[in-house]
Amino acid sequence: MATIAFTPHLRQVGPTRPTPCRGATLGEALRALEPDYPLLLGYLLDDQGRLRRHIAVFVDGVMRPRENALGLALAESSDVYIFQALSGG
């Protein structure tokens, strides 16, 4: 089962520790968390169901393009790290 971890800011609405999560894809794994963390998807997804612009996803140490991250296949041993990217000057 893949493990998903969130940065401290997102832990306000999601798991506070790395969490094993079922799902063949990242999108399925995130939706599996929704019953326990109902505010999480509102922070991660826009009104079209896509990852928000300032959300970054790393799977097994590699940053994945936001545009197709939700469809990424997860292995049983996958480590996922999700954080809110900062921008500005």
N, CA, C and O atoms as CSV, one atom per row, in Angstrom:
chain,resi,resn,atom,element,x,y,z
A,1,MET,N,N,0.848,-1.167,0.000
A,1,MET,CA,C,0.000,0.000,0.000
A,1,MET,C,C,0.902,1.242,0.000
A,1,MET,O,O,1.827,1.331,0.808
A,2,ALA,N,N,0.645,2.186,-0.886
A,2,ALA,CA,C,1.432,3.418,-0.978
A,2,ALA,C,C,1.295,4.228,0.315
A,2,ALA,O,O,0.299,4.121,1.030
A,3,THR,N,N,2.306,5.031,0.594
A,3,THR,CA,C,2.301,5.900,1.764
A,3,THR,C,C,2.280,7.351,1.293
A,3,THR,O,O,3.063,7.738,0.426
A,4,ILE,N,N,1.377,8.155,1.868
A,4,ILE,CA,C,1.255,9.564,1.499
A,4,ILE,C,C,1.581,10.421,2.712
A,4,ILE,O,O,1.092,10.179,3.815
A,5,ALA,N,N,2.424,11.435,2.483
A,5,ALA,CA,C,2.781,12.387,3.540
A,5,ALA,C,C,2.491,13.796,3.039
A,5,ALA,O,O,2.578,14.080,1.844
A,6,PHE,N,N,2.144,14.670,3.978
A,6,PHE,CA,C,1.809,16.053,3.656
A,6,PHE,C,C,2.691,17.003,4.455
A,6,PHE,O,O,3.161,16.657,5.539
A,7,THR,N,N,2.912,18.194,3.921
A,7,THR,CA,C,3.660,19.218,4.645
A,7,THR,C,C,2.834,19.711,5.830
A,7,THR,O,O,1.624,19.489,5.880
A,8,PRO,N,N,3.488,20.384,6.789
A,8,PRO,CA,C,2.760,20.846,7.978
A,8,PRO,C,C,1.510,21.673,7.671
A,8,PRO,O,O,0.495,21.513,8.349
A,9,HIS,N,N,1.557,22.545,6.677
A,9,HIS,CA,C,0.376,23.361,6.369
A,9,HIS,C,C,-0.818,22.486,5.984
A,9,HIS,O,O,-1.939,22.730,6.430
A,10,LEU,N,N,-0.579,21.479,5.165
A,10,LEU,CA,C,-1.677,20.613,4.725
A,10,LEU,C,C,-2.104,19.634,5.810
A,10,LEU,O,O,-3.186,19.052,5.728
A,11,ARG,N,N,-1.275,19.449,6.815
A,11,ARG,CA,C,-1.653,18.569,7.930
A,11,ARG,C,C,-2.791,19.167,8.748
A,11,ARG,O,O,-3.403,18.478,9.564
A,12,GLN,N,N,-3.072,20.445,8.532
A,12,GLN,CA,C,-4.215,21.062,9.212
A,12,GLN,C,C,-5.535,20.488,8.711
A,12,GLN,O,O,-6.546,20.529,9.413
A,13,VAL,N,N,-5.520,19.951,7.486
A,13,VAL,CA,C,-6.739,19.402,6.895
A,13,VAL,C,C,-6.586,17.939,6.498
A,13,VAL,O,O,-7.533,17.326,6.003
A,14,GLY,N,N,-5.401,17.377,6.712
A,14,GLY,CA,C,-5.136,15.995,6.315
A,14,GLY,C,C,-4.371,15.244,7.390
A,14,GLY,O,O,-4.247,15.725,8.516
A,15,PRO,N,N,-3.860,14.075,7.055
A,15,PRO,CA,C,-3.119,13.271,8.023
A,15,PRO,C,C,-1.891,14.012,8.562
A,15,PRO,O,O,-1.230,14.751,7.833
A,16,THR,N,N,-1.604,13.808,9.823
A,16,THR,CA,C,-0.464,14.476,10.448
A,16,THR,C,C,0.808,13.645,10.362
A,16,THR,O,O,1.892,14.130,10.688
A,17,ARG,N,N,0.685,12.420,9.934
A,17,ARG,CA,C,1.835,11.519,9.777
A,17,ARG,C,C,1.745,10.840,8.419
A,17,ARG,O,O,0.666,10.797,7.828
A,18,PRO,N,N,2.861,10.305,7.908
A,18,PRO,CA,C,2.771,9.503,6.684
A,18,PRO,C,C,1.722,8.405,6.874
A,18,PRO,O,O,1.707,7.703,7.885
A,19,THR,N,N,0.856,8.279,5.885
A,19,THR,CA,C,-0.315,7.420,6.013
A,19,THR,C,C,-0.396,6.411,4.879
A,19,THR,O,O,-0.381,6.802,3.712
A,20,PRO,N,N,-0.482,5.120,5.192
A,20,PRO,CA,C,-0.725,4.131,4.137
A,20,PRO,C,C,-2.101,4.379,3.533
A,20,PRO,O,O,-3.065,4.661,4.245
A,21,CYS,N,N,-2.175,4.272,2.216
A,21,CYS,CA,C,-3.431,4.605,1.553
A,21,CYS,C,C,-3.657,3.700,0.346
A,21,CYS,O,O,-2.765,3.515,-0.482
A,22,ARG,N,N,-4.840,3.150,0.260
A,22,ARG,CA,C,-5.204,2.282,-0.872
A,22,ARG,C,C,-5.589,3.127,-2.082
A,22,ARG,O,O,-6.165,4.208,-1.961
A,23,GLY,N,N,-5.253,2.598,-3.238
A,23,GLY,CA,C,-5.630,3.244,-4.487
A,23,GLY,C,C,-4.628,2.894,-5.568
A,23,GLY,O,O,-3.419,2.912,-5.337
A,24,ALA,N,N,-5.134,2.576,-6.748
A,24,ALA,CA,C,-4.251,2.239,-7.861
A,24,ALA,C,C,-3.572,3.480,-8.431
A,24,ALA,O,O,-2.493,3.395,-9.018
A,25,THR,N,N,-4.220,4.646,-8.250
A,25,THR,CA,C,-3.658,5.905,-8.739
A,25,THR,C,C,-3.606,6.904,-7.583
A,25,THR,O,O,-4.201,6.686,-6.528
A,26,LEU,N,N,-2.893,7.984,-7.800
A,26,LEU,CA,C,-2.838,9.017,-6.775
A,26,LEU,C,C,-4.225,9.585,-6.512
A,26,LEU,O,O,-4.583,9.821,-5.358
A,27,GLY,N,N,-5.007,9.807,-7.553
A,27,GLY,CA,C,-6.359,10.326,-7.375
A,27,GLY,C,C,-7.212,9.410,-6.518
A,27,GLY,O,O,-7.938,9.886,-5.645
A,28,GLU,N,N,-7.140,8.104,-6.747
A,28,GLU,CA,C,-7.904,7.146,-5.945
A,28,GLU,C,C,-7.433,7.152,-4.496
A,28,GLU,O,O,-8.245,7.071,-3.574
A,29,ALA,N,N,-6.125,7.247,-4.296
A,29,ALA,CA,C,-5.580,7.261,-2.933
A,29,ALA,C,C,-6.050,8.503,-2.173
A,29,ALA,O,O,-6.419,8.414,-1.001
A,30,LEU,N,N,-6.037,9.649,-2.834
A,30,LEU,CA,C,-6.501,10.872,-2.178
A,30,LEU,C,C,-7.985,10.795,-1.848
A,30,LEU,O,O,-8.412,11.231,-0.779
A,31,ARG,N,N,-8.758,10.249,-2.751
A,31,ARG,CA,C,-10.197,10.129,-2.501
A,31,ARG,C,C,-10.473,9.139,-1.360
A,31,ARG,O,O,-11.473,9.266,-0.654
A,32,ALA,N,N,-9.591,8.164,-1.186
A,32,ALA,CA,C,-9.752,7.219,-0.076
A,32,ALA,C,C,-9.560,7.917,1.274
A,32,ALA,O,O,-10.066,7.443,2.291
A,33,LEU,N,N,-8.843,9.028,1.291
A,33,LEU,CA,C,-8.642,9.790,2.527
A,33,LEU,C,C,-9.824,10.694,2.868
A,33,LEU,O,O,-9.972,11.126,4.012
A,34,GLU,N,N,-10.656,10.977,1.880
A,34,GLU,CA,C,-11.727,11.961,2.053
A,34,GLU,C,C,-12.678,11.686,3.222
A,34,GLU,O,O,-13.041,12.636,3.916
A,35,PRO,N,N,-13.101,10.446,3.479
A,35,PRO,CA,C,-14.016,10.236,4.607
A,35,PRO,C,C,-13.433,10.689,5.954
A,35,PRO,O,O,-14.158,11.203,6.806
A,36,ASP,N,N,-12.139,10.498,6.139
A,36,ASP,CA,C,-11.505,10.891,7.397
A,36,ASP,C,C,-11.030,12.344,7.405
A,36,ASP,O,O,-10.863,12.940,8.469
A,37,TYR,N,N,-10.814,12.911,6.222
A,37,TYR,CA,C,-10.293,14.285,6.100
A,37,TYR,C,C,-11.109,15.033,5.046
A,37,TYR,O,O,-10.611,15.277,3.947
A,38,PRO,N,N,-12.344,15.399,5.360
A,38,PRO,CA,C,-13.252,15.972,4.363
A,38,PRO,C,C,-12.812,17.310,3.778
A,38,PRO,O,O,-13.292,17.680,2.707
A,39,LEU,N,N,-11.925,18.048,4.429
A,39,LEU,CA,C,-11.471,19.337,3.895
A,39,LEU,C,C,-10.262,19.204,2.975
A,39,LEU,O,O,-9.924,20.148,2.261
A,40,LEU,N,N,-9.613,18.056,2.982
A,40,LEU,CA,C,-8.354,17.885,2.250
A,40,LEU,C,C,-8.490,18.140,0.749
A,40,LEU,O,O,-7.714,18.908,0.181
A,41,LEU,N,N,-9.453,17.513,0.113
A,41,LEU,CA,C,-9.571,17.661,-1.342
A,41,LEU,C,C,-9.890,19.091,-1.748
A,41,LEU,O,O,-9.493,19.523,-2.830
A,42,GLY,N,N,-10.594,19.831,-0.909
A,42,GLY,CA,C,-10.870,21.238,-1.197
A,42,GLY,C,C,-9.602,22.073,-1.248
A,42,GLY,O,O,-9.541,23.060,-1.981
A,43,TYR,N,N,-8.595,21.693,-0.483
A,43,TYR,CA,C,-7.305,22.385,-0.513
A,43,TYR,C,C,-6.462,21.945,-1.700
A,43,TYR,O,O,-5.697,22.738,-2.247
A,44,LEU,N,N,-6.597,20.692,-2.097
A,44,LEU,CA,C,-5.745,20.149,-3.158
A,44,LEU,C,C,-6.306,20.330,-4.561
A,44,LEU,O,O,-5.550,20.539,-5.510
A,45,LEU,N,N,-7.635,20.251,-4.701
A,45,LEU,CA,C,-8.257,20.242,-6.031
A,45,LEU,C,C,-9.054,21.506,-6.286
A,45,LEU,O,O,-9.636,22.088,-5.371
A,46,ASP,N,N,-9.071,21.923,-7.555
A,46,ASP,CA,C,-9.887,23.074,-7.929
A,46,ASP,C,C,-11.309,22.613,-8.247
A,46,ASP,O,O,-11.634,21.441,-8.058
A,47,ASP,N,N,-12.149,23.510,-8.720
A,47,ASP,CA,C,-13.540,23.159,-8.989
A,47,ASP,C,C,-13.715,22.247,-10.203
A,47,ASP,O,O,-14.815,21.755,-10.457
A,48,GLN,N,N,-12.640,22.022,-10.950
A,48,GLN,CA,C,-12.658,21.092,-12.079
A,48,GLN,C,C,-12.097,19.725,-11.695
A,48,GLN,O,O,-12.004,18.835,-12.540
A,49,GLY,N,N,-11.721,19.552,-10.426
A,49,GLY,CA,C,-11.174,18.288,-9.964
A,49,GLY,C,C,-9.708,18.097,-10.296
A,49,GLY,O,O,-9.199,16.978,-10.236
A,50,ARG,N,N,-9.017,19.186,-10.648
A,50,ARG,CA,C,-7.582,19.122,-10.969
A,50,ARG,C,C,-6.787,19.637,-9.777
A,50,ARG,O,O,-7.293,20.406,-8.959
A,51,LEU,N,N,-5.526,19.196,-9.694
A,51,LEU,CA,C,-4.669,19.729,-8.639
A,51,LEU,C,C,-4.527,21.229,-8.803
A,51,LEU,O,O,-4.345,21.727,-9.914
A,52,ARG,N,N,-4.608,21.934,-7.712
A,52,ARG,CA,C,-4.453,23.387,-7.746
A,52,ARG,C,C,-3.044,23.761,-8.210
A,52,ARG,O,O,-2.110,22.964,-8.129
A,53,ARG,N,N,-2.925,24.959,-8.682
A,53,ARG,CA,C,-1.683,25.456,-9.285
A,53,ARG,C,C,-0.475,25.354,-8.347
A,53,ARG,O,O,0.625,25.041,-8.801
A,54,HIS,N,N,-0.656,25.605,-7.085
A,54,HIS,CA,C,0.485,25.640,-6.169
A,54,HIS,C,C,0.615,24.376,-5.311
A,54,HIS,O,O,1.138,24.421,-4.198
A,55,ILE,N,N,0.137,23.269,-5.838
A,55,ILE,CA,C,0.329,21.981,-5.167
A,55,ILE,C,C,1.410,21.224,-5.940
A,55,ILE,O,O,1.334,21.088,-7.161
A,56,ALA,N,N,2.406,20.736,-5.218
A,56,ALA,CA,C,3.482,19.952,-5.827
A,56,ALA,C,C,3.402,18.527,-5.305
A,56,ALA,O,O,3.112,18.291,-4.132
A,57,VAL,N,N,3.666,17.584,-6.200
A,57,VAL,CA,C,3.581,16.169,-5.859
A,57,VAL,C,C,4.888,15.477,-6.228
A,57,VAL,O,O,5.370,15.589,-7.356
A,58,PHE,N,N,5.447,14.767,-5.268
A,58,PHE,CA,C,6.611,13.924,-5.503
A,58,PHE,C,C,6.190,12.483,-5.268
A,58,PHE,O,O,5.584,12.163,-4.245
A,59,VAL,N,N,6.512,11.619,-6.217
A,59,VAL,CA,C,6.267,10.188,-6.066
A,59,VAL,C,C,7.602,9.487,-6.197
A,59,VAL,O,O,8.285,9.605,-7.214
A,60,ASP,N,N,7.964,8.765,-5.168
A,60,ASP,CA,C,9.243,8.051,-5.129
A,60,ASP,C,C,10.421,8.979,-5.429
A,60,ASP,O,O,11.350,8.618,-6.150
A,61,GLY,N,N,10.356,10.179,-4.859
A,61,GLY,CA,C,11.455,11.133,-4.951
A,61,GLY,C,C,11.513,11.949,-6.228
A,61,GLY,O,O,12.448,12.729,-6.410
A,62,VAL,N,N,10.547,11.795,-7.116
A,62,VAL,CA,C,10.544,12.513,-8.396
A,62,VAL,C,C,9.328,13.434,-8.453
A,62,VAL,O,O,8.197,12.996,-8.246
A,63,MET,N,N,9.574,14.723,-8.737
A,63,MET,CA,C,8.459,15.656,-8.883
A,63,MET,C,C,7.679,15.301,-10.147
A,63,MET,O,O,8.252,15.126,-11.222
A,64,ARG,N,N,6.383,15.200,-9.996
A,64,ARG,CA,C,5.517,14.808,-11.119
A,64,ARG,C,C,4.732,16.011,-11.628
A,64,ARG,O,O,4.335,16.870,-10.841
A,65,PRO,N,N,4.505,16.079,-12.947
A,65,PRO,CA,C,3.723,17.192,-13.488
A,65,PRO,C,C,2.310,17.196,-12.893
A,65,PRO,O,O,1.630,16.171,-12.848
A,66,ARG,N,N,1.906,18.349,-12.451
A,66,ARG,CA,C,0.598,18.519,-11.824
A,66,ARG,C,C,-0.537,18.100,-12.765
A,66,ARG,O,O,-1.556,17.574,-12.317
A,67,GLU,N,N,-0.360,18.333,-14.047
A,67,GLU,CA,C,-1.427,18.088,-15.019
A,67,GLU,C,C,-1.856,16.622,-15.088
A,67,GLU,O,O,-3.016,16.339,-15.388
A,68,ASN,N,N,-0.954,15.694,-14.819
A,68,ASN,CA,C,-1.345,14.285,-14.898
A,68,ASN,C,C,-1.069,13.513,-13.612
A,68,ASN,O,O,-1.125,12.284,-13.604
A,69,ALA,N,N,-0.773,14.223,-12.528
A,69,ALA,CA,C,-0.399,13.564,-11.275
A,69,ALA,C,C,-1.522,12.695,-10.713
A,69,ALA,O,O,-1.245,11.626,-10.168
A,70,LEU,N,N,-2.763,13.115,-10.827
A,70,LEU,CA,C,-3.859,12.342,-10.239
A,70,LEU,C,C,-4.028,10.981,-10.899
A,70,LEU,O,O,-4.540,10.052,-10.273
A,71,GLY,N,N,-3.608,10.848,-12.147
A,71,GLY,CA,C,-3.714,9.576,-12.860
A,71,GLY,C,C,-2.498,8.690,-12.727
A,71,GLY,O,O,-2.468,7.596,-13.290
A,72,LEU,N,N,-1.484,9.140,-11.987
A,72,LEU,CA,C,-0.273,8.344,-11.829
A,72,LEU,C,C,-0.556,7.034,-11.119
A,72,LEU,O,O,-1.226,7.003,-10.086
A,73,ALA,N,N,-0.038,5.955,-11.683
A,73,ALA,CA,C,-0.161,4.652,-11.025
A,73,ALA,C,C,0.772,4.613,-9.823
A,73,ALA,O,O,1.918,5.056,-9.897
A,74,LEU,N,N,0.276,4.085,-8.729
A,74,LEU,CA,C,1.074,3.939,-7.516
A,74,LEU,C,C,1.395,2.474,-7.297
A,74,LEU,O,O,0.528,1.609,-7.423
A,75,ALA,N,N,2.654,2.204,-6.967
A,75,ALA,CA,C,3.056,0.855,-6.593
A,75,ALA,C,C,2.769,0.650,-5.114
A,75,ALA,O,O,2.571,1.617,-4.379
A,76,GLU,N,N,2.746,-0.581,-4.683
A,76,GLU,CA,C,2.538,-0.879,-3.260
A,76,GLU,C,C,3.582,-0.192,-2.394
A,76,GLU,O,O,3.307,0.168,-1.250
A,77,SER,N,N,4.781,-0.009,-2.938
A,77,SER,CA,C,5.880,0.564,-2.160
A,77,SER,C,C,6.079,2.062,-2.404
A,77,SER,O,O,7.048,2.639,-1.910
A,78,SER,N,N,5.181,2.698,-3.155
A,78,SER,CA,C,5.355,4.112,-3.494
A,78,SER,C,C,5.285,5.002,-2.256
A,78,SER,O,O,4.473,4.795,-1.354
A,79,ASP,N,N,6.165,5.998,-2.250
A,79,ASP,CA,C,6.133,7.053,-1.243
A,79,ASP,C,C,5.720,8.336,-1.947
A,79,ASP,O,O,6.365,8.763,-2.905
A,80,VAL,N,N,4.647,8.943,-1.471
A,80,VAL,CA,C,4.108,10.166,-2.068
A,80,VAL,C,C,4.269,11.292,-1.060
A,80,VAL,O,O,3.976,11.130,0.124
A,81,TYR,N,N,4.742,12.439,-1.546
A,81,TYR,CA,C,4.870,13.616,-0.697
A,81,TYR,C,C,4.170,14.769,-1.388
A,81,TYR,O,O,4.484,15.091,-2.533
A,82,ILE,N,N,3.226,15.390,-0.704
A,82,ILE,CA,C,2.424,16.461,-1.295
A,82,ILE,C,C,2.613,17.725,-0.464
A,82,ILE,O,O,2.503,17.706,0.762
A,83,PHE,N,N,2.895,18.807,-1.151
A,83,PHE,CA,C,3.050,20.061,-0.431
A,83,PHE,C,C,2.556,21.238,-1.243
A,83,PHE,O,O,2.396,21.166,-2.461
A,84,GLN,N,N,2.323,22.314,-0.534
A,84,GLN,CA,C,1.883,23.540,-1.152
A,84,GLN,C,C,3.142,24.325,-1.515
A,84,GLN,O,O,3.884,24.772,-0.640
A,85,ALA,N,N,3.367,24.482,-2.807
A,85,ALA,CA,C,4.535,25.209,-3.277
A,85,ALA,C,C,4.338,26.702,-3.036
A,85,ALA,O,O,3.222,27.216,-3.126
A,86,LEU,N,N,5.408,27.374,-2.737
A,86,LEU,CA,C,5.361,28.822,-2.500
A,86,LEU,C,C,5.842,29.550,-3.747
A,86,LEU,O,O,6.677,29.042,-4.495
A,87,SER,N,N,5.309,30.732,-3.957
A,87,SER,CA,C,5.777,31.556,-5.065
A,87,SER,C,C,5.804,33.001,-4.576
A,87,SER,O,O,5.305,33.333,-3.501
A,88,GLY,N,N,6.380,33.805,-5.373
A,88,GLY,CA,C,6.442,35.222,-5.011
A,88,GLY,C,C,7.873,35.723,-5.065
A,88,GLY,O,O,8.775,35.010,-5.506
A,89,GLY,N,N,8.074,36.932,-4.623
A,89,GLY,CA,C,9.403,37.500,-4.753
A,89,GLY,C,C,9.913,38.128,-3.519
A,89,GLY,O,O,11.030,38.645,-3.505
